[in-house]
Amino acid sequence: MKKLIRGTVAGLVAALALTACGGGDSGDDNPLAGGGASGTITVGGANFPESNLLAEIYAQALEAKELKVTRKFNIGAREVYYDQVVKGGISVMPEYNGALLTTSVDENSKAATTEEINAELKAKLPKEVEILDSAEAQDKDSVTVNPQTAAKYDLKSIADLKGVANELVIAGPSEFETRQQGLKGLKEAYGIEFKEFRSFDAGAQSTLVKLLTENKIQAADLFTTDPTIEQNKLVVLEDPENVFSAQNVTPLVHKESVNDTARAALNAISAKLTTEDLLEMMKRIVIDKDDQEKVAEDWLKKSGLI
């Protein structure tokens, strides 16, 4: 999902390369086994708040099992961090299964359901990595419009944009322009092209919402668990052609960097996490400005995981 500030790339790659170095047995008989000479599990997060919240939940749950954890948050888009997971520089990454499949594994995949997507991922992922259990929780990309645009053109579905999209400005993260689950897929599935696309960093959700409410843009790629969508009465358009496939929160792990204790802890999170949980936690972070460490800890305690 999202764009990395270029100036940080060199230092980040060097840091990740150091994390990936080192050998040692990562066998399950070692309770601290987790990749690298020190047996540390490196938990990564992309450069948007929900990914870092999920990464913090993972990190605290692993630490509760007395596993040694290093955090590498705000890394960047999948185009940056995915290879680091494959190489072992990152041990655990919170992922969204549908986007992972079409962005990094098979851009031509037509899988839409959780089951279809996970089956393809298990068959097609590089041998160095695997997905663990998917959560019920989902956070999809969306085409979201402001209420005045929805009313003016009677918009309920993305299909309703046919014939009017060329009058509208849409904004989103830079990769939305070229991804299958983005403008490319919208053109193929619905035959729509917008008047203009404006690119923003993935962390600029609040900016996109502000521009929508001011009608400086008429549509945006917003994550569906963004609590400001409801707060500002924005309209998420239905997607009957499933351009935006299932997007279940799913841990992506480097196989040799996590042991059975870590896998069990991560799967326990997936067994409990719901979309409603994500919405509530993101409200606390985005609107109430609570610290993500506290939000993560509260959810883990409420769920009986720590």
VMD Tcl script that draws the C-alpha trace (Angstrom):
set ca {
  {0.00 0.00 0.00}
  {1.86 3.22 0.05}
  {4.84 5.41 -0.82}
  {8.20 5.69 0.93}
  {10.02 8.97 1.38}
  {12.98 8.50 -0.91}
  {15.54 9.94 1.41}
  {15.07 7.11 3.90}
  {15.54 4.25 1.47}
  {19.29 3.82 1.73}
  {19.34 3.78 5.51}
  {16.32 1.51 5.67}
  {17.75 -1.04 3.27}
  {20.99 -1.09 5.20}
  {19.16 -1.60 8.47}
  {17.04 -4.37 7.04}
  {20.07 -6.02 5.50}
  {21.73 -6.10 8.92}
  {18.59 -7.65 10.37}
  {18.62 -10.31 7.68}
  {22.23 -11.23 8.36}
  {23.31 -13.92 10.77}
  {22.54 -17.57 10.88}
  {21.92 -19.83 13.78}
  {19.37 -22.51 14.30}
  {15.82 -21.17 14.28}
  {14.37 -24.51 15.28}
  {11.28 -24.80 17.43}
  {13.27 -26.22 20.37}
  {14.60 -22.71 20.95}
  {11.85 -20.54 22.46}
  {13.60 -17.40 21.25}
  {14.14 -18.64 17.70}
  {12.95 -16.03 15.28}
  {15.55 -15.18 12.68}
  {19.01 -13.64 12.84}
  {21.86 -14.64 15.09}
  {20.13 -13.25 18.17}
  {16.89 -15.14 17.56}
  {15.01 -11.86 17.21}
  {11.68 -11.68 15.40}
  {11.52 -8.50 13.34}
  {7.95 -7.24 13.05}
  {7.37 -4.82 10.18}
  {4.72 -2.22 9.54}
  {3.89 -0.28 6.37}
  {3.61 3.49 6.28}
  {0.00 3.94 7.36}
  {-1.52 3.87 10.85}
  {-3.53 0.67 10.69}
  {-0.58 -1.42 9.52}
  {1.55 -0.11 12.38}
  {-1.26 -0.75 14.87}
  {-1.53 -4.36 13.69}
  {2.25 -4.69 13.82}
  {2.22 -3.43 17.40}
  {-0.47 -5.98 18.30}
  {1.68 -8.72 16.78}
  {4.79 -7.47 18.58}
  {3.15 -7.29 22.01}
  {1.57 -10.73 21.61}
  {4.95 -12.24 20.68}
  {6.66 -10.51 23.59}
  {4.00 -11.92 25.91}
  {5.27 -15.35 24.83}
  {8.79 -14.30 25.91}
  {9.96 -13.99 22.34}
  {12.50 -11.31 21.49}
  {11.04 -8.70 19.12}
  {12.41 -5.81 17.07}
  {10.00 -3.32 15.53}
  {10.52 -1.86 12.02}
  {7.50 0.37 11.47}
  {6.62 2.92 8.77}
  {8.68 1.01 6.21}
  {6.80 1.98 3.06}
  {4.65 0.37 0.41}
  {4.40 -3.34 -0.32}
  {6.66 -2.71 -3.30}
  {9.38 -1.91 -0.74}
  {8.79 -4.31 2.15}
  {7.67 -7.51 0.38}
  {11.14 -8.44 -0.84}
  {12.50 -7.86 2.65}
  {10.10 -10.47 4.03}
  {11.15 -12.92 1.32}
  {14.82 -12.31 2.16}
  {14.26 -12.56 5.91}
  {15.01 -8.93 6.78}
  {11.46 -8.78 8.14}
  {10.14 -11.84 9.98}
  {6.45 -10.91 10.34}
  {4.33 -8.43 8.41}
  {0.61 -7.70 8.80}
  {-0.85 -8.11 5.33}
  {-4.15 -7.84 3.46}
  {-4.51 -11.07 1.53}
  {-6.21 -9.81 -1.63}
  {-3.82 -6.93 -2.15}
  {-0.82 -9.13 -1.41}
  {-1.94 -11.58 -4.10}
  {-2.57 -9.10 -6.91}
  {0.27 -6.73 -6.08}
  {3.18 -9.05 -5.36}
  {2.27 -12.60 -6.35}
  {-0.11 -12.74 -9.34}
  {-1.34 -9.44 -10.74}
  {-3.69 -11.26 -13.11}
  {-5.46 -13.27 -10.42}
  {-9.25 -13.10 -10.44}
  {-9.65 -14.66 -6.99}
  {-12.22 -12.70 -4.98}
  {-13.18 -14.61 -1.84}
  {-11.03 -15.20 1.22}
  {-10.83 -18.89 0.45}
  {-9.91 -18.41 -3.21}
  {-7.28 -15.81 -2.41}
  {-5.62 -17.82 0.35}
  {-5.56 -20.95 -1.80}
  {-3.71 -19.07 -4.53}
  {-1.31 -17.46 -2.08}
  {-0.41 -20.82 -0.55}
  {0.23 -22.22 -4.02}
  {2.14 -19.26 -5.47}
  {4.09 -17.54 -2.70}
  {7.88 -18.00 -2.78}
  {9.05 -20.98 -0.75}
  {10.72 -18.71 1.81}
  {7.44 -17.23 3.06}
  {3.96 -18.29 4.06}
  {0.68 -16.82 5.20}
  {-0.79 -17.79 8.54}
  {-4.49 -17.78 9.42}
  {-6.58 -14.90 8.12}
  {-8.67 -12.81 10.48}
  {-12.32 -12.08 9.94}
  {-11.26 -8.43 9.96}
  {-11.04 -6.77 6.57}
  {-9.96 -3.35 5.40}
  {-10.51 -2.75 1.70}
  {-9.51 -0.02 -0.65}
  {-12.60 1.76 -1.91}
  {-13.90 4.42 -4.23}
  {-15.45 6.86 -1.79}
  {-17.20 10.06 -2.82}
  {-18.40 13.09 -0.93}
  {-22.15 13.39 -0.26}
  {-22.73 16.22 -2.74}
  {-21.18 14.20 -5.56}
  {-23.20 11.12 -4.59}
  {-26.41 13.17 -4.60}
  {-25.63 15.06 -7.83}
  {-25.03 11.91 -9.86}
  {-27.16 9.48 -7.81}
  {-24.12 7.34 -7.04}
  {-24.49 4.11 -5.08}
  {-22.17 1.80 -7.03}
  {-18.91 2.20 -8.91}
  {-20.91 1.15 -11.98}
  {-22.90 4.39 -11.62}
  {-19.74 6.33 -12.44}
  {-19.95 5.24 -16.10}
  {-20.43 8.39 -18.12}
  {-19.66 10.77 -15.25}
  {-16.20 9.73 -13.99}
  {-14.59 11.91 -16.65}
  {-16.00 14.94 -14.82}
  {-14.52 13.94 -11.46}
  {-11.12 14.19 -9.79}
  {-10.02 11.16 -7.76}
  {-7.08 11.01 -5.36}
  {-5.20 8.28 -3.56}
  {-1.76 6.78 -2.93}
  {0.51 6.77 -5.97}
  {0.30 3.02 -6.51}
  {-3.52 3.22 -6.84}
  {-2.97 4.59 -10.34}
  {-1.33 1.41 -11.67}
  {-2.58 -1.43 -9.48}
  {-5.18 -3.94 -10.58}
  {-7.04 -3.06 -7.40}
  {-6.98 0.58 -8.48}
  {-7.55 2.67 -11.58}
  {-6.29 -0.07 -13.91}
  {-8.85 -2.55 -12.61}
  {-11.63 0.05 -12.50}
  {-11.10 0.80 -16.18}
  {-11.09 -2.88 -17.13}
  {-14.10 -3.86 -15.02}
  {-16.30 -0.77 -15.31}
  {-14.96 1.09 -18.33}
  {-14.44 4.28 -16.33}
  {-11.68 6.86 -16.51}
  {-11.52 9.87 -14.23}
  {-10.84 13.44 -15.28}
  {-7.70 13.50 -13.14}
  {-5.81 11.41 -10.60}
  {-3.95 13.16 -7.78}
  {-1.30 11.24 -5.90}
  {-0.85 11.43 -2.14}
  {1.25 9.53 0.36}
  {-0.45 6.51 1.91}
  {-0.45 8.19 5.31}
  {-2.47 11.12 3.97}
  {-5.93 9.68 4.62}
  {-6.89 12.72 6.68}
  {-5.79 14.97 3.81}
  {-7.93 13.01 1.36}
  {-10.94 13.27 3.65}
  {-10.41 17.02 4.04}
  {-10.17 17.50 0.27}
  {-13.35 15.45 -0.19}
  {-15.30 17.45 2.37}
  {-14.14 20.68 0.71}
  {-15.08 19.25 -2.72}
  {-11.57 19.93 -4.02}
  {-11.67 16.31 -5.11}
  {-14.84 14.33 -5.67}
  {-13.59 10.77 -5.10}
  {-10.78 9.08 -3.21}
  {-9.26 5.71 -2.46}
  {-10.01 5.43 1.26}
  {-9.56 2.40 3.51}
  {-12.96 1.15 4.63}
  {-12.00 1.02 8.32}
  {-11.24 4.75 8.33}
  {-13.60 6.11 11.04}
  {-13.69 9.55 9.41}
  {-15.75 8.12 6.53}
  {-18.80 7.82 8.77}
  {-17.91 10.93 10.74}
  {-18.01 13.03 7.54}
  {-20.96 11.19 5.95}
  {-18.87 10.12 2.97}
  {-20.26 7.47 0.62}
  {-18.36 4.23 -0.06}
  {-19.52 3.03 -3.47}
  {-20.48 -0.62 -3.86}
  {-18.19 -2.77 -5.99}
  {-20.34 -5.39 -7.79}
  {-17.44 -6.46 -10.05}
  {-15.18 -7.17 -7.05}
  {-12.27 -5.04 -8.25}
  {-11.47 -4.76 -4.56}
  {-11.35 -8.39 -3.50}
  {-11.42 -9.77 0.04}
  {-8.80 -8.01 2.15}
  {-8.54 -10.07 5.32}
  {-5.82 -9.12 7.78}
  {-3.31 -11.96 7.42}
  {0.19 -12.40 8.87}
  {2.89 -12.89 6.23}
  {5.95 -14.56 7.73}
  {9.44 -15.58 6.72}
  {9.31 -19.31 7.44}
  {12.74 -19.73 8.99}
  {12.34 -16.66 11.20}
  {9.33 -17.75 13.25}
  {8.81 -20.84 15.37}
  {5.65 -22.68 16.39}
  {5.21 -20.50 19.47}
  {5.19 -17.39 17.30}
  {2.85 -18.96 14.76}
  {0.38 -19.93 17.47}
  {0.44 -16.42 18.96}
  {-0.21 -14.81 15.57}
  {-2.97 -17.27 14.68}
  {-4.64 -16.56 18.03}
  {-4.82 -12.88 17.06}
  {-6.44 -13.74 13.73}
  {-8.99 -15.93 15.51}
  {-10.18 -12.94 17.56}
  {-9.79 -9.88 15.32}
  {-12.96 -8.52 13.69}
  {-13.65 -5.60 11.37}
  {-15.58 -3.96 14.21}
  {-12.47 -4.23 16.38}
  {-10.42 -2.49 13.69}
  {-12.98 0.29 13.34}
  {-13.03 0.89 17.09}
  {-9.24 0.85 17.41}
  {-8.77 3.14 14.43}
  {-11.31 5.56 15.90}
  {-9.21 5.73 19.05}
  {-6.04 6.39 17.04}
  {-7.34 8.70 14.30}
  {-10.04 10.65 16.14}
  {-9.19 10.33 19.84}
  {-5.42 10.47 19.21}
  {-4.65 7.61 21.61}
  {-1.21 5.98 21.50}
  {-1.11 2.85 19.33}
  {0.83 0.97 22.04}
  {-2.03 1.52 24.51}
  {-4.71 0.71 21.94}
  {-2.93 -2.53 21.02}
  {-2.44 -3.51 24.65}
  {-6.09 -2.82 25.52}
  {-7.34 -4.99 22.64}
  {-4.99 -7.86 23.51}
  {-6.11 -7.76 27.13}
  {-9.79 -7.55 26.21}
  {-9.32 -10.53 23.88}
  {-7.56 -12.57 26.56}
  {-4.33 -12.82 24.58}
  {-2.01 -11.22 27.13}
}
mol new
graphics top color blue
foreach p $ca { graphics top sphere $p radius 0.5 }
foreach p [lrange $ca 0 end-1] q [lrange $ca 1 end] { graphics top cylinder $p $q radius 0.2 }
display resetview
